[in-house]
Amino acid sequence: MDTIISAIDHLNDKVGRAVSWLTVLMVVNVFVVVVLRYTFSVGWIWMQELYVWSHATVFLLGAGYTLLHEGHVRIDLIYREASKRYKAAVNFLGSLVLGGPLIYLIFDRSLPMISRSWDSLEKSAEAGGMPGLFVFKSVIAIFAVLFGLQLLALFLRSAQVLLGTDKGSKYWNADDREGRL
């Protein structure tokens, strides 16, 4: 089980770090769009779409990385100060009852849309927009796979904690490794 968890953690860590560089390109793109528009009164639809697509891609492909590093918003009234076993029980049930079914629905319902988009090699509906909308739509399925895998790793790690076989993870924050939870 440790091998599976480590492999999933490693995959999402690498994808998250790689996609983070897209934010730099996105900032440069937005800067160029603003300068061109407000200084030279020039604008291209494809440049505006590029930063919207980049932004969505960062969020979708970075979601597993964020879950890995516990960066998602939680209701911390009870969870923050709870014991490690309590957190594991919440994560175990949350992954199984809420996360898993939701990710499955996103994946299942997106496949027909993605397939139709690939069949027609869909492009932007805007004149002068970006080609390759079919590739961008595929990011939804990739998100579901990466996030679903990270939910599986969270589920398995939580099961280990509940069973008392947890060995920790190099991706957990320092508080987790020190046993403060």
C-alpha positions in Angstrom: 0.0 0.0 0.0 2.9 2.4 0.8 4.2 1.9 -2.8 0.8 2.9 -4.3 0.5 5.9 -2.0 4.0 7.1 -2.7 3.6 6.7 -6.5 0.4 8.7 -6.5 1.9 11.4 -4.2 5.0 11.6 -6.4 2.9 11.8 -9.6 0.7 14.7 -8.3 3.7 16.4 -6.8 5.5 16.4 -10.2 2.4 17.5 -12.1 1.7 20.3 -9.7 5.2 21.6 -9.8 5.2 21.4 -13.6 1.9 23.2 -14.0 2.9 25.9 -11.6 5.2 27.2 -14.3 2.1 27.9 -16.4 1.2 30.6 -13.9 4.3 32.5 -14.9 3.4 32.3 -18.5 -0.1 33.3 -17.7 1.0 36.4 -15.8 3.2 37.4 -18.8 0.3 36.8 -21.2 -2.1 39.0 -19.1 0.5 41.7 -18.9 1.0 41.7 -22.7 -2.7 41.7 -23.3 -3.2 44.7 -21.0 -0.3 46.7 -22.4 -1.4 46.0 -26.0 -5.0 46.9 -25.3 -4.6 50.0 -23.2 -1.4 51.4 -24.7 -1.7 50.5 -28.3 -5.5 49.8 -28.6 -4.7 46.4 -30.0 -6.2 43.1 -28.9 -6.5 39.5 -30.1 -9.2 37.1 -28.9 -6.8 34.2 -28.9 -4.5 36.0 -26.4 -7.4 36.6 -24.1 -8.6 33.0 -24.4 -5.0 31.8 -23.7 -4.9 33.2 -20.2 -8.4 32.0 -19.4 -7.5 28.5 -20.6 -4.2 28.7 -18.8 -5.9 29.7 -15.6 -8.4 26.8 -15.8 -5.6 24.3 -16.6 -3.6 25.4 -13.6 -6.5 24.9 -11.3 -7.6 21.6 -12.8 -4.2 20.0 -13.0 -3.0 21.5 -9.8 -6.0 20.2 -7.7 -4.4 16.9 -6.9 -1.2 18.6 -5.8 -3.2 20.9 -3.6 -5.0 18.0 -2.0 -1.7 16.2 -1.5 -0.3 19.2 0.4 -3.6 19.8 2.3 -4.2 23.2 0.6 -7.9 22.8 0.0 -10.3 24.9 2.2 -11.7 23.0 5.2 -14.0 23.9 7.9 -11.4 24.1 10.7 -13.6 24.6 13.7 -13.3 20.9 14.6 -10.7 19.5 12.2 -7.7 21.7 12.9 -7.1 20.8 16.6 -8.4 17.2 16.2 -6.2 14.1 16.7 -4.5 12.3 13.8 -7.0 9.4 14.1 -10.0 11.7 14.0 -8.6 13.5 10.9 -8.0 10.1 9.3 -11.6 9.1 10.0 -12.9 12.3 8.4 -10.6 11.9 5.4 -11.5 8.2 5.0 -15.2 8.9 5.0 -15.0 12.1 3.0 -13.0 10.4 0.3 -15.3 7.4 0.2 -18.7 9.1 0.5 -18.1 12.6 -1.0 -15.0 12.8 -3.1 -15.0 9.5 -4.9 -18.6 9.6 -6.2 -18.2 13.3 -7.3 -14.9 12.6 -9.2 -16.5 9.6 -10.8 -19.5 11.7 -12.0 -17.2 14.4 -13.3 -15.2 11.9 -15.3 -18.2 9.9 -16.5 -20.2 12.9 -17.6 -17.3 14.7 -19.2 -16.3 11.8 -21.5 -19.1 12.2 -24.0 -18.5 16.0 -24.3 -14.7 15.4 -24.7 -15.4 12.7 -27.3 -17.7 14.9 -29.4 -15.1 17.7 -29.1 -12.4 15.4 -30.5 -14.6 14.1 -33.2 -15.2 17.6 -34.6 -11.7 18.9 -33.6 -13.6 21.7 -31.9 -12.1 25.2 -31.8 -13.2 28.4 -30.1 -16.6 29.7 -31.0 -15.1 33.2 -31.2 -13.8 34.6 -34.5 -10.1 34.8 -34.1 -10.2 32.5 -31.0 -7.9 29.6 -30.2 -7.9 26.3 -32.0 -7.7 23.1 -30.1 -10.6 23.5 -27.7 -10.9 19.7 -27.8 -7.4 19.4 -26.1 -8.4 22.0 -23.5 -11.7 20.0 -22.7 -9.6 16.9 -22.2 -8.0 18.5 -19.2 -11.3 17.9 -17.4 -10.8 14.1 -17.7 -7.1 14.4 -16.7 -8.2 16.4 -13.6 -10.6 13.7 -12.7 -8.0 11.0 -13.0 -5.3 12.9 -11.1 -7.6 14.1 -8.3 -9.2 10.7 -8.1 -5.8 9.1 -7.7 -5.0 11.6 -4.9 -8.3 10.9 -3.2 -7.4 7.2 -3.4 -4.0 7.9 -1.8 -5.7 10.0 1.0 -8.2 7.1 1.5 -5.4 4.5 1.8 -3.3 6.7 4.0 -6.3 7.4 6.3 -7.0 3.6 6.4 -3.4 3.1 7.5 -3.7 5.6 10.3 -6.9 4.0 11.4 -5.4 0.5 11.3 -2.2 1.7 13.0 0.1 0.8 10.1 0.9 4.4 9.0 4.6 5.1 8.3 4.1 8.7 7.2 4.8 10.4 3.9 7.5 12.8 2.8 4.8 15.0 1.4 3.0 15.6 4.7 3.8 18.9 6.4 6.3 19.0 9.3 3.5 19.0 11.9 2.2 15.6 10.5 5.7 14.1 10.6 6.3 15.2 14.1 3.1 13.5 15.3 1.5 16.7 16.5 -1.8 15.8 14.8 
